[in-house]
Amino acid sequence: MKIPDRNGIKVATVEKGLGGALPRSTAPYAGMGNMYFNSVEDFGEAFGPNAEKIMGDLPNFTNIEPIIQVSEVM
């Protein structure tokens, strides 16, 4: 999904886990959300001031503890 450049976010995706590597196996993750920024600094500027609000809102959607990873698209 392409979204307007707001707070440095270029693109955001949401994925639902459907299955694992073996047929009929459970997906290792229930879901994933990805946010794409031009730089780690842009991510920090967008997420940092809003981290408490974002993390505080997660229980409204899931009781699963999130795993956060910062990556570089190659």
Buried (B, 14 or more C-beta within 10 A) or exposed (E): EEEEEEEBBBEEEEEEEEEEEEEEEEBEEEEBEEBBBEEEEBBBBBBEEEEEEEEEEEEEEEEEEEEEEEEEEE
